Amino acid sequence: MPTGTCPECDADVHVDLDTDKGEIVSCEECGTDLEVVGLDPVELDIVEEESLDEDEDEDEY
Ligand SMILES: [Zn+2]
């Protein structure tokens, strides 16, 4: 089973073989939600759930 590294706590995070990019996995050590951004090798990014005002009022181009 492939593993990635949690960017939050550096723990090994197991990723299912059928996991696709963009799916969310949780770190077993710290509970952080992590988005799968790469599969070979597995890369994980922290999901920022607290950015509530994202995608709002962004039309200032
Ligand atoms: Zn972690």
N, CA, C, O and the ligand as a Tripos MOL2 file, in Angstrom:
@<TRIPOS>MOLECULE
protein
  245   243    62     0     0
PROTEIN
NO_CHARGES

@<TRIPOS>ATOM
      1 N           0.8550   -1.2000    0.0000 N.3       1 MET1
      2 CA          0.0000    0.0000    0.0000 C.3       1 MET1
      3 C           0.8870    1.2440    0.0000 C.2       1 MET1
      4 O           1.7890    1.3660    0.8290 O.2       1 MET1
      5 N           0.6330    2.1570   -0.9190 N.am      2 PRO2
      6 CA          1.4820    3.3610   -0.9710 C.3       2 PRO2
      7 C           1.2620    4.2510    0.2480 C.2       2 PRO2
      8 O           0.1810    4.2920    0.8350 O.2       2 PRO2
      9 N           2.3080    4.9460    0.5950 N.am      3 THR3
     10 CA          2.1950    5.8810    1.7070 C.3       3 THR3
     11 C           2.7330    7.2450    1.2940 C.2       3 THR3
     12 O           3.6710    7.3570    0.5050 O.2       3 THR3
     13 N           2.1160    8.2630    1.8460 N.am      4 GLY4
     14 CA          2.6130    9.6100    1.6870 C.3       4 GLY4
     15 C           3.0630   10.1220    3.0370 C.2       4 GLY4
     16 O           2.9350    9.4370    4.0520 O.2       4 GLY4
     17 N           3.5860   11.3240    3.0370 N.am      5 THR5
     18 CA          4.0350   11.9160    4.2850 C.3       5 THR5
     19 C           3.1260   13.0860    4.6460 C.2       5 THR5
     20 O           2.8700   13.9710    3.8290 O.2       5 THR5
     21 N           2.6480   13.0700    5.8780 N.am      6 CYS6
     22 CA          1.7950   14.1600    6.3500 C.3       6 CYS6
     23 C           2.6270   15.4330    6.4660 C.2       6 CYS6
     24 O           3.6220   15.4580    7.1900 O.2       6 CYS6
     25 N           2.2260   16.4930    5.7560 N.am      7 PRO7
     26 CA          2.9860   17.7460    5.8520 C.3       7 PRO7
     27 C           2.8330   18.4180    7.2050 C.2       7 PRO7
     28 O           3.5900   19.3290    7.5430 O.2       7 PRO7
     29 N           1.8750   17.9780    7.9620 N.am      8 GLU8
     30 CA          1.6380   18.5770    9.2700 C.3       8 GLU8
     31 C           2.5400   17.9760   10.3470 C.2       8 GLU8
     32 O           3.1390   18.7070   11.1350 O.2       8 GLU8
     33 N           2.6380   16.6470   10.3800 N.am      9 CYS9
     34 CA          3.3620   16.0160   11.4780 C.3       9 CYS9
     35 C           4.4200   15.0180   11.0010 C.2       9 CYS9
     36 O           5.0560   14.3540   11.8200 O.2       9 CYS9
     37 N           4.6160   14.9060    9.6690 N.am     10 ASP10
     38 CA          5.6330   14.0240    9.0970 C.3      10 ASP10
     39 C           5.3690   12.5450    9.3200 C.2      10 ASP10
     40 O           6.2750   11.7260    9.1670 O.2      10 ASP10
     41 N           4.1510   12.1930    9.6770 N.am     11 ALA11
     42 CA          3.8240   10.7810    9.8380 C.3      11 ALA11
     43 C           3.5640   10.1510    8.4720 C.2      11 ALA11
     44 O           3.2240   10.8470    7.5150 O.2      11 ALA11
     45 N           3.7240    8.8480    8.3880 N.am     12 ASP12
     46 CA          3.3660    8.1400    7.1700 C.3      12 ASP12
     47 C           1.8530    8.0220    7.0940 C.2      12 ASP12
     48 O           1.2080    7.6010    8.0540 O.2      12 ASP12
     49 N           1.2880    8.3930    5.9510 N.am     13 VAL13
     50 CA         -0.1500    8.3090    5.7590 C.3      13 VAL13
     51 C          -0.4200    7.2880    4.6660 C.2      13 VAL13
     52 O           0.0630    7.4280    3.5430 O.2      13 VAL13
     53 N          -1.1900    6.2650    4.9970 N.am     14 HIS14
     54 CA         -1.4930    5.2250    4.0250 C.3      14 HIS14
     55 C          -2.5830    5.6790    3.0760 C.2      14 HIS14
     56 O          -3.5980    6.2380    3.4920 O.2      14 HIS14
     57 N          -2.3610    5.4330    1.8060 N.am     15 VAL15
     58 CA         -3.3070    5.8250    0.7720 C.3      15 VAL15
     59 C          -3.7290    4.5730    0.0150 C.2      15 VAL15
     60 O          -2.8880    3.7870   -0.4230 O.2      15 VAL15
     61 N          -5.0390    4.3960   -0.1340 N.am     16 ASP16
     62 CA         -5.5260    3.2210   -0.8540 C.3      16 ASP16
     63 C          -5.0430    3.2170   -2.2980 C.2      16 ASP16
     64 O          -4.8430    4.2690   -2.9050 O.2      16 ASP16
     65 N          -4.8590    2.0230   -2.8340 N.am     17 LEU17
     66 CA         -4.3600    1.8830   -4.2000 C.3      17 LEU17
     67 C          -5.2930    2.5100   -5.2220 C.2      17 LEU17
     68 O          -4.8510    2.9550   -6.2810 O.2      17 LEU17
     69 N          -6.5870    2.5470   -4.9070 N.am     18 ASP18
     70 CA         -7.5480    3.0810   -5.8790 C.3      18 ASP18
     71 C          -7.8790    4.5470   -5.6230 C.2      18 ASP18
     72 O          -8.8400    5.0840   -6.1750 O.2      18 ASP18
     73 N          -7.0720    5.1860   -4.7800 N.am     19 THR19
     74 CA         -7.3040    6.5970   -4.5130 C.3      19 THR19
     75 C          -6.8620    7.4420   -5.7120 C.2      19 THR19
     76 O          -5.7980    7.2150   -6.2880 O.2      19 THR19
     77 N          -7.6880    8.4060   -6.0700 N.am     20 ASP20
     78 CA         -7.3540    9.2900   -7.1850 C.3      20 ASP20
     79 C          -6.8640   10.6360   -6.6570 C.2      20 ASP20
     80 O          -7.0730   10.9900   -5.4970 O.2      20 ASP20
     81 N          -6.2030   11.3730   -7.5560 N.am     21 LYS21
     82 CA         -5.8210   12.7370   -7.2170 C.3      21 LYS21
     83 C          -7.0500   13.5470   -6.8500 C.2      21 LYS21
     84 O          -8.1090   13.3970   -7.4580 O.2      21 LYS21
     85 N          -6.9050   14.3960   -5.8640 N.am     22 GLY22
     86 CA         -8.0170   15.2470   -5.4600 C.3      22 GLY22
     87 C          -8.8400   14.6600   -4.3440 C.2      22 GLY22
     88 O          -9.6710   15.3490   -3.7520 O.2      22 GLY22
     89 N          -8.6160   13.3670   -4.0410 N.am     23 GLU23
     90 CA         -9.3650   12.7830   -2.9400 C.3      23 GLU23
     91 C          -8.7780   13.2170   -1.6100 C.2      23 GLU23
     92 O          -7.6120   13.6020   -1.5250 O.2      23 GLU23
     93 N          -9.5970   13.1490   -0.5820 N.am     24 ILE24
     94 CA         -9.1840   13.5950    0.7430 C.3      24 ILE24
     95 C          -8.9480   12.3820    1.6260 C.2      24 ILE24
     96 O          -9.7960   11.4950    1.7230 O.2      24 ILE24
     97 N          -7.7860   12.3530    2.2690 N.am     25 VAL25
     98 CA         -7.4960   11.3200    3.2540 C.3      25 VAL25
     99 C          -7.1820   12.0130    4.5700 C.2      25 VAL25
    100 O          -6.8350   13.1940    4.5980 O.2      25 VAL25
    101 N          -7.3070   11.2690    5.6540 N.am     26 SER26
    102 CA         -7.0220   11.8470    6.9550 C.3      26 SER26
    103 C          -5.7550   11.2240    7.5280 C.2      26 SER26
    104 O          -5.5560   10.0110    7.4600 O.2      26 SER26
    105 N          -4.9100   12.0700    8.0910 N.am     27 CYS27
    106 CA         -3.7240   11.5850    8.7680 C.3      27 CYS27
    107 C          -4.1350   10.8700   10.0430 C.2      27 CYS27
    108 O          -4.8940   11.3990   10.8550 O.2      27 CYS27
    109 N          -3.6120    9.6450   10.2060 N.am     28 GLU28
    110 CA         -3.9870    8.8750   11.3880 C.3      28 GLU28
    111 C          -3.3450    9.4380   12.6450 C.2      28 GLU28
    112 O          -3.8400    9.2100   13.7490 O.2      28 GLU28
    113 N          -2.2630   10.1610   12.4930 N.am     29 GLU29
    114 CA         -1.5490   10.6860   13.6500 C.3      29 GLU29
    115 C          -2.1740   11.9610   14.1910 C.2      29 GLU29
    116 O          -2.4320   12.0660   15.3900 O.2      29 GLU29
    117 N          -2.4200   12.9390   13.3100 N.am     30 CYS30
    118 CA         -2.8830   14.2400   13.7870 C.3      30 CYS30
    119 C          -4.3020   14.5720   13.3450 C.2      30 CYS30
    120 O          -4.8580   15.5890   13.7590 O.2      30 CYS30
    121 N          -4.8940   13.7170   12.5010 N.am     31 GLY31
    122 CA         -6.2760   13.9380   12.1170 C.3      31 GLY31
    123 C          -6.4860   15.0020   11.0650 C.2      31 GLY31
    124 O          -7.6230   15.3320   10.7280 O.2      31 GLY31
    125 N          -5.4030   15.5410   10.5450 N.am     32 THR32
    126 CA         -5.5270   16.5750    9.5260 C.3      32 THR32
    127 C          -6.0560   15.9910    8.2250 C.2      32 THR32
    128 O          -5.6240   14.9200    7.8000 O.2      32 THR32
    129 N          -6.9920   16.6940    7.5930 N.am     33 ASP33
    130 CA         -7.4700   16.2740    6.2820 C.3      33 ASP33
    131 C          -6.4410   16.6530    5.2320 C.2      33 ASP33
    132 O          -5.9730   17.7910    5.1830 O.2      33 ASP33
    133 N          -6.0960   15.6860    4.3920 N.am     34 LEU34
    134 CA         -5.0550   15.8940    3.3990 C.3      34 LEU34
    135 C          -5.5760   15.5600    2.0140 C.2      34 LEU34
    136 O          -6.2100   14.5240    1.8150 O.2      34 LEU34
    137 N          -5.3060   16.4410    1.0550 N.am     35 GLU35
    138 CA         -5.7040   16.1880   -0.3230 C.3      35 GLU35
    139 C          -4.5750   15.4890   -1.0580 C.2      35 GLU35
    140 O          -3.4110   15.8730   -0.9500 O.2      35 GLU35
    141 N          -4.9390   14.4540   -1.8070 N.am     36 VAL36
    142 CA         -3.9460   13.7450   -2.6090 C.3      36 VAL36
    143 C          -3.6640   14.5800   -3.8600 C.2      36 VAL36
    144 O          -4.5330   14.7430   -4.7160 O.2      36 VAL36
    145 N          -2.4550   15.0980   -3.9540 N.am     37 VAL37
    146 CA         -2.0990   15.9440   -5.0920 C.3      37 VAL37
    147 C          -1.1420   15.2390   -6.0450 C.2      37 VAL37
    148 O          -0.8440   15.7510   -7.1240 O.2      37 VAL37
    149 N          -0.6600   14.0610   -5.6470 N.am     38 GLY38
    150 CA          0.2090   13.3040   -6.5280 C.3      38 GLY38
    151 C           0.1520   11.8410   -6.1250 C.2      38 GLY38
    152 O          -0.0980   11.5260   -4.9620 O.2      38 GLY38
    153 N           0.3830   10.9340   -7.0880 N.am     39 LEU39
    154 CA          0.2420    9.5100   -6.8030 C.3      39 LEU39
    155 C           1.5350    8.7220   -6.9710 C.2      39 LEU39
    156 O           1.6410    7.6190   -6.4350 O.2      39 LEU39
    157 N           2.4900    9.2290   -7.6700 N.am     40 ASP40
    158 CA          3.7190    8.4690   -7.9270 C.3      40 ASP40
    159 C           4.9250    9.3890   -7.9300 C.2      40 ASP40
    160 O           5.3720    9.7900   -9.0040 O.2      40 ASP40
    161 N           5.4660    9.7370   -6.7880 N.am     41 PRO41
    162 CA          5.0900    9.2270   -5.4700 C.3      41 PRO41
    163 C           3.8630    9.9480   -4.9090 C.2      41 PRO41
    164 O           3.4190   10.9630   -5.4450 O.2      41 PRO41
    165 N           3.3350    9.4030   -3.8310 N.am     42 VAL42
    166 CA          2.1740   10.0170   -3.2020 C.3      42 VAL42
    167 C           2.5720   11.3510   -2.5740 C.2      42 VAL42
    168 O           3.5200   11.4380   -1.7940 O.2      42 VAL42
    169 N           1.8200   12.3820   -2.9390 N.am     43 GLU43
    170 CA          2.0440   13.6980   -2.3410 C.3      43 GLU43
    171 C           0.7530   14.1610   -1.7080 C.2      43 GLU43
    172 O          -0.3320   13.9810   -2.2610 O.2      43 GLU43
    173 N           0.8870   14.7580   -0.5470 N.am     44 LEU44
    174 CA         -0.2830   15.1900    0.2080 C.3      44 LEU44
    175 C          -0.1720   16.6610    0.5570 C.2      44 LEU44
    176 O           0.9030   17.1660    0.8790 O.2      44 LEU44
    177 N          -1.3250   17.3450    0.4850 N.am     45 ASP45
    178 CA         -1.3940   18.7530    0.8200 C.3      45 ASP45
    179 C          -2.4490   18.9530    1.9000 C.2      45 ASP45
    180 O          -3.4910   18.2970    1.8850 O.2      45 ASP45
    181 N          -2.1850   19.8390    2.8150 N.am     46 ILE46
    182 CA         -3.1580   20.1100    3.8660 C.3      46 ILE46
    183 C          -4.3770   20.8150    3.2810 C.2      46 ILE46
    184 O          -4.2460   21.7660    2.5110 O.2      46 ILE46
    185 N          -5.5690   20.3370    3.6570 N.am     47 VAL47
    186 CA         -6.8060   20.9730    3.2380 C.3      47 VAL47
    187 C          -7.1490   22.0590    4.2430 C.2      47 VAL47
    188 O          -7.3510   21.7910    5.4280 O.2      47 VAL47
    189 N          -7.2110   23.2910    3.7490 N.am     48 GLU48
    190 CA         -7.5160   24.4120    4.6360 C.3      48 GLU48
    191 C          -9.0240   24.5850    4.7190 C.2      48 GLU48
    192 O          -9.6300   25.2220    3.8570 O.2      48 GLU48
    193 N          -9.6270   24.0220    5.7510 N.am     49 GLU49
    194 CA        -11.0740   24.1030    5.8660 C.3      49 GLU49
    195 C         -11.5620   25.4090    6.4710 C.2      49 GLU49
    196 O         -12.7550   25.7090    6.4330 O.2      49 GLU49
    197 N         -10.6380   26.1860    7.0290 N.am     50 GLU50
    198 CA        -11.0580   27.3870    7.7380 C.3      50 GLU50
    199 C         -11.1060   28.6270    6.8480 C.2      50 GLU50
    200 O         -11.4580   29.7140    7.3070 O.2      50 GLU50
    201 N         -10.7470   28.4570    5.5570 N.am     51 SER51
    202 CA        -10.8000   29.6020    4.6620 C.3      51 SER51
    203 C         -12.2240   29.7720    4.1440 C.2      51 SER51
    204 O         -12.5280   29.4610    2.9920 O.2      51 SER51
    205 N         -13.0750   30.2660    5.0110 N.am     52 LEU52
    206 CA        -14.4980   30.3490    4.7020 C.3      52 LEU52
    207 C         -14.8100   31.3450    3.6040 C.2      52 LEU52
    208 O         -15.7640   31.1710    2.8450 O.2      52 LEU52
    209 N         -14.0020   32.3850    3.5230 N.am     53 ASP53
    210 CA        -14.3140   33.4120    2.5340 C.3      53 ASP53
    211 C         -13.6020   33.1760    1.2100 C.2      53 ASP53
    212 O         -13.4510   34.0980    0.4080 O.2      53 ASP53
    213 N         -13.1710   31.9600    0.9840 N.am     54 GLU54
    214 CA        -12.5590   31.6450   -0.2920 C.3      54 GLU54
    215 C         -13.6350   31.6000   -1.3830 C.2      54 GLU54
    216 O         -14.7850   31.2630   -1.1050 O.2      54 GLU54
    217 N         -13.2730   31.9300   -2.5880 N.am     55 ASP55
    218 CA        -14.1780   31.9640   -3.7200 C.3      55 ASP55
    219 C         -15.2800   33.0160   -3.5900 C.2      55 ASP55
    220 O         -16.2020   33.0580   -4.4050 O.2      55 ASP55
    221 N         -15.1840   33.8590   -2.5710 N.am     56 GLU56
    222 CA        -16.1560   34.9460   -2.4370 C.3      56 GLU56
    223 C         -15.4400   36.2640   -2.6930 C.2      56 GLU56
    224 O         -14.3310   36.4810   -2.2040 O.2      56 GLU56
    225 N         -16.0590   37.1190   -3.4400 N.am     57 ASP57
    226 CA        -15.5180   38.4490   -3.7040 C.3      57 ASP57
    227 C         -14.1060   38.3700   -4.2970 C.2      57 ASP57
    228 O         -13.2290   39.1580   -3.9430 O.2      57 ASP57
    229 N         -13.9070   37.4240   -5.1870 N.am     58 GLU58
    230 CA        -12.5870   37.2800   -5.7970 C.3      58 GLU58
    231 C         -12.5460   37.8810   -7.2030 C.2      58 GLU58
    232 O         -11.5730   37.6930   -7.9330 O.2      58 GLU58
    233 N         -13.5980   38.6000   -7.5810 N.am     59 ASP59
    234 CA        -13.6840   39.0940   -8.9530 C.3      59 ASP59
    235 C         -13.1190   40.5040   -9.0970 C.2      59 ASP59
    236 O         -13.7920   41.4020   -9.6040 O.2      59 ASP59
    237 N         -11.8810   40.6900   -8.6490 N.am     60 GLU60
    238 CA        -11.2760   42.0010   -8.7350 C.3      60 GLU60
    239 C         -10.1880   42.0620   -9.8210 C.2      60 GLU60
    240 O          -9.2100   42.7970   -9.6890 O.2      60 GLU60
    241 N         -10.3720   41.2850  -10.8840 N.am     61 TYR61
    242 CA         -9.3920   41.3200  -11.9530 C.3      61 TYR61
    243 C          -9.5920   42.5390  -12.8480 C.2      61 TYR61
    244 O          -8.8460   42.7280  -13.8090 O.2      61 TYR61
    245 ZN         -0.3240   14.2280   10.5130 Zn       62 ZN62
@<TRIPOS>BOND
     1     1     2 1
     2     2     3 1
     3     3     4 2
     4     3     5 am
     5     5     6 1
     6     6     7 1
     7     7     8 2
     8     7     9 am
     9     9    10 1
    10    10    11 1
    11    11    12 2
    12    11    13 am
    13    13    14 1
    14    14    15 1
    15    15    16 2
    16    15    17 am
    17    17    18 1
    18    18    19 1
    19    19    20 2
    20    19    21 am
    21    21    22 1
    22    22    23 1
    23    23    24 2
    24    23    25 am
    25    25    26 1
    26    26    27 1
    27    27    28 2
    28    27    29 am
    29    29    30 1
    30    30    31 1
    31    31    32 2
    32    31    33 am
    33    33    34 1
    34    34    35 1
    35    35    36 2
    36    35    37 am
    37    37    38 1
    38    38    39 1
    39    39    40 2
    40    39    41 am
    41    41    42 1
    42    42    43 1
    43    43    44 2
    44    43    45 am
    45    45    46 1
    46    46    47 1
    47    47    48 2
    48    47    49 am
    49    49    50 1
    50    50    51 1
    51    51    52 2
    52    51    53 am
    53    53    54 1
    54    54    55 1
    55    55    56 2
    56    55    57 am
    57    57    58 1
    58    58    59 1
    59    59    60 2
    60    59    61 am
    61    61    62 1
    62    62    63 1
    63    63    64 2
    64    63    65 am
    65    65    66 1
    66    66    67 1
    67    67    68 2
    68    67    69 am
    69    69    70 1
    70    70    71 1
    71    71    72 2
    72    71    73 am
    73    73    74 1
    74    74    75 1
    75    75    76 2
    76    75    77 am
    77    77    78 1
    78    78    79 1
    79    79    80 2
    80    79    81 am
    81    81    82 1
    82    82    83 1
    83    83    84 2
    84    83    85 am
    85    85    86 1
    86    86    87 1
    87    87    88 2
    88    87    89 am
    89    89    90 1
    90    90    91 1
    91    91    92 2
    92    91    93 am
    93    93    94 1
    94    94    95 1
    95    95    96 2
    96    95    97 am
    97    97    98 1
    98    98    99 1
    99    99   100 2
   100    99   101 am
   101   101   102 1
   102   102   103 1
   103   103   104 2
   104   103   105 am
   105   105   106 1
   106   106   107 1
   107   107   108 2
   108   107   109 am
   109   109   110 1
   110   110   111 1
   111   111   112 2
   112   111   113 am
   113   113   114 1
   114   114   115 1
   115   115   116 2
   116   115   117 am
   117   117   118 1
   118   118   119 1
   119   119   120 2
   120   119   121 am
   121   121   122 1
   122   122   123 1
   123   123   124 2
   124   123   125 am
   125   125   126 1
   126   126   127 1
   127   127   128 2
   128   127   129 am
   129   129   130 1
   130   130   131 1
   131   131   132 2
   132   131   133 am
   133   133   134 1
   134   134   135 1
   135   135   136 2
   136   135   137 am
   137   137   138 1
   138   138   139 1
   139   139   140 2
   140   139   141 am
   141   141   142 1
   142   142   143 1
   143   143   144 2
   144   143   145 am
   145   145   146 1
   146   146   147 1
   147   147   148 2
   148   147   149 am
   149   149   150 1
   150   150   151 1
   151   151   152 2
   152   151   153 am
   153   153   154 1
   154   154   155 1
   155   155   156 2
   156   155   157 am
   157   157   158 1
   158   158   159 1
   159   159   160 2
   160   159   161 am
   161   161   162 1
   162   162   163 1
   163   163   164 2
   164   163   165 am
   165   165   166 1
   166   166   167 1
   167   167   168 2
   168   167   169 am
   169   169   170 1
   170   170   171 1
   171   171   172 2
   172   171   173 am
   173   173   174 1
   174   174   175 1
   175   175   176 2
   176   175   177 am
   177   177   178 1
   178   178   179 1
   179   179   180 2
   180   179   181 am
   181   181   182 1
   182   182   183 1
   183   183   184 2
   184   183   185 am
   185   185   186 1
   186   186   187 1
   187   187   188 2
   188   187   189 am
   189   189   190 1
   190   190   191 1
   191   191   192 2
   192   191   193 am
   193   193   194 1
   194   194   195 1
   195   195   196 2
   196   195   197 am
   197   197   198 1
   198   198   199 1
   199   199   200 2
   200   199   201 am
   201   201   202 1
   202   202   203 1
   203   203   204 2
   204   203   205 am
   205   205   206 1
   206   206   207 1
   207   207   208 2
   208   207   209 am
   209   209   210 1
   210   210   211 1
   211   211   212 2
   212   211   213 am
   213   213   214 1
   214   214   215 1
   215   215   216 2
   216   215   217 am
   217   217   218 1
   218   218   219 1
   219   219   220 2
   220   219   221 am
   221   221   222 1
   222   222   223 1
   223   223   224 2
   224   223   225 am
   225   225   226 1
   226   226   227 1
   227   227   228 2
   228   227   229 am
   229   229   230 1
   230   230   231 1
   231   231   232 2
   232   231   233 am
   233   233   234 1
   234   234   235 1
   235   235   236 2
   236   235   237 am
   237   237   238 1
   238   238   239 1
   239   239   240 2
   240   239   241 am
   241   241   242 1
   242   242   243 1
   243   243   244 2
@<TRIPOS>SUBSTRUCTURE
     1 MET1         2 RESIDUE 1 A MET
     2 PRO2         6 RESIDUE 1 A PRO
     3 THR3        10 RESIDUE 1 A THR
     4 GLY4        14 RESIDUE 1 A GLY
     5 THR5        18 RESIDUE 1 A THR
     6 CYS6        22 RESIDUE 1 A CYS
     7 PRO7        26 RESIDUE 1 A PRO
     8 GLU8        30 RESIDUE 1 A GLU
     9 CYS9        34 RESIDUE 1 A CYS
    10 ASP10       38 RESIDUE 1 A ASP
    11 ALA11       42 RESIDUE 1 A ALA
    12 ASP12       46 RESIDUE 1 A ASP
    13 VAL13       50 RESIDUE 1 A VAL
    14 HIS14       54 RESIDUE 1 A HIS
    15 VAL15       58 RESIDUE 1 A VAL
    16 ASP16       62 RESIDUE 1 A ASP
    17 LEU17       66 RESIDUE 1 A LEU
    18 ASP18       70 RESIDUE 1 A ASP
    19 THR19       74 RESIDUE 1 A THR
    20 ASP20       78 RESIDUE 1 A ASP
    21 LYS21       82 RESIDUE 1 A LYS
    22 GLY22       86 RESIDUE 1 A GLY
    23 GLU23       90 RESIDUE 1 A GLU
    24 ILE24       94 RESIDUE 1 A ILE
    25 VAL25       98 RESIDUE 1 A VAL
    26 SER26      102 RESIDUE 1 A SER
    27 CYS27      106 RESIDUE 1 A CYS
    28 GLU28      110 RESIDUE 1 A GLU
    29 GLU29      114 RESIDUE 1 A GLU
    30 CYS30      118 RESIDUE 1 A CYS
    31 GLY31      122 RESIDUE 1 A GLY
    32 THR32      126 RESIDUE 1 A THR
    33 ASP33      130 RESIDUE 1 A ASP
    34 LEU34      134 RESIDUE 1 A LEU
    35 GLU35      138 RESIDUE 1 A GLU
    36 VAL36      142 RESIDUE 1 A VAL
    37 VAL37      146 RESIDUE 1 A VAL
    38 GLY38      150 RESIDUE 1 A GLY
    39 LEU39      154 RESIDUE 1 A LEU
    40 ASP40      158 RESIDUE 1 A ASP
    41 PRO41      162 RESIDUE 1 A PRO
    42 VAL42      166 RESIDUE 1 A VAL
    43 GLU43      170 RESIDUE 1 A GLU
    44 LEU44      174 RESIDUE 1 A LEU
    45 ASP45      178 RESIDUE 1 A ASP
    46 ILE46      182 RESIDUE 1 A ILE
    47 VAL47      186 RESIDUE 1 A VAL
    48 GLU48      190 RESIDUE 1 A GLU
    49 GLU49      194 RESIDUE 1 A GLU
    50 GLU50      198 RESIDUE 1 A GLU
    51 SER51      202 RESIDUE 1 A SER
    52 LEU52      206 RESIDUE 1 A LEU
    53 ASP53      210 RESIDUE 1 A ASP
    54 GLU54      214 RESIDUE 1 A GLU
    55 ASP55      218 RESIDUE 1 A ASP
    56 GLU56      222 RESIDUE 1 A GLU
    57 ASP57      226 RESIDUE 1 A ASP
    58 GLU58      230 RESIDUE 1 A GLU
    59 ASP59      234 RESIDUE 1 A ASP
    60 GLU60      238 RESIDUE 1 A GLU
    61 TYR61      242 RESIDUE 1 A TYR
    62 ZN62       245 GROUP 0 **** ****
